[in-house]
Amino acid sequence: MEVFLSHCYSIYCNSLWLRFKVATLNRLKVCHNDILKRILGLPRWSSSSLAFARNGVNNLGVFRRHSAFSVRSRVEVSKNSIITSVRQSAAYVCGPIQQRWLDLLFVHNEG
C-alpha cells in the first residue's frame, strides 16, 4: 500500500490541470484502478470502489478534489501581495482554473 500511495499519488499540480480530454482523464483513472488491483492481487474485473474502500485509500476523484480544495484554500487565505492581486482579479474570479475547481468541488445536479 505504501508503494501505491507514494507512487500513484505523486501527481503534482493536478489541481491546475485544465487542458485535457475527458478520455485522457478516464484512461488515467482506469490505470490508477488497475494498479491498485494488481498490487492487491485482485482480478482486473473486480470492483475498484470496493478495493479502495477496504484498504482505506482514496480513489483518483477524491484525490483530485482534495488537491483542488487544498490549493484553493491556501490561495484564499494568502497574505502574499502578488497572490492577493491575482485573487482579486477578474481572471481569477471568472477564469478557467476557478471554474475547474468549482466543478471538482461541487456536484452539479442536472435535470
N, C-alpha and C positions, 0 to 999 in steps of 0.2 A: 504494500500500500504506500509506503514511503517513496518508493521509486516512482509510482504513478503520480503521487502528489507533487513531487519535486520536479518531474519532467513534463508532465501534462498540464500543469497549472502555471508554468513559466511563460505565459502568454502576455508579455509586457505590452502595455499601452493598448490593450484590446478595447478599452472604453473609448478610444479615439478612432476606431475603425469606422469609416464611413463608406468608402467606395469598394464594395464587394457585391458580388451577385449572391442572391439567396441560395442558389445551387452550390456555390462555393462554401458558404457557411453550413449548409446541410451536409456536405461531404466532410467538413471538419468535425461536425457533431457525430457522424457515423464512425469516423476514425477514432474519435475520443471514446465512444461507447465500446467499440471493438477492442481497443487496447485494454480497457478495464476488464472486459470479459476474458481476454487472453491471459492476463496476469492472474485472474482468479480461477482459471481453468474451466470456465463456463463455455458451453456451446454458443456459437455465433447467433443462433436463433433465440437464445434465452432473453428474458426481459432485462433491458438495461436499467429501467427505473428501479426494479427490484434489487439489482446488483448494487446500484448506487445507495439505495436506502439501507440495505442490510449492512453495508460497510461504512456507513456514516460519511459518505463522500458526496459533495455537491456535483450535479451534472453541469455541463457547459453553459446552459442558460442561466442557472443560478450564479455560477462563477462570473459570467459577464455582467449580470445585474449588480452583483456585489461590487465589482470593479467600477462600474459606472456610478453607483451611489457613492462610493468612497472618493473618487476623484471630484465628483460634483460637490460633495460636502466640503472638501478641502478648498475648492475654488470659492465657494460661497462665504466661507469664514476667513479667508486670507486677508491679511493686513498689508500685503505687498502692494505698492502703488501701481505697478505695471498690471498685476492681476486684477486689481480693483478697477483700473481703467478699462481693461478688456471686458470684465464682468458687467460694467455699466453701459457698454456699447450695444448698439442695435445688432451688430454682427454676432455677438454672444447670445443676447436675449432671443433673437429670432433666427439664429443661424442653424446650420445642419448638425453641428455637434450637440447643441442643446436639444434639438428635436430627436436625435438618436437616443440620447439619454432618457428623455421622457418616454419614448417608445419602449425602451428596455424596462423602465421602472414601473410603468403603469399599464395594466391590461385594458385594452380597448374592446368594449362590447359592441358588436355590430348587430344591427337588426332592428 
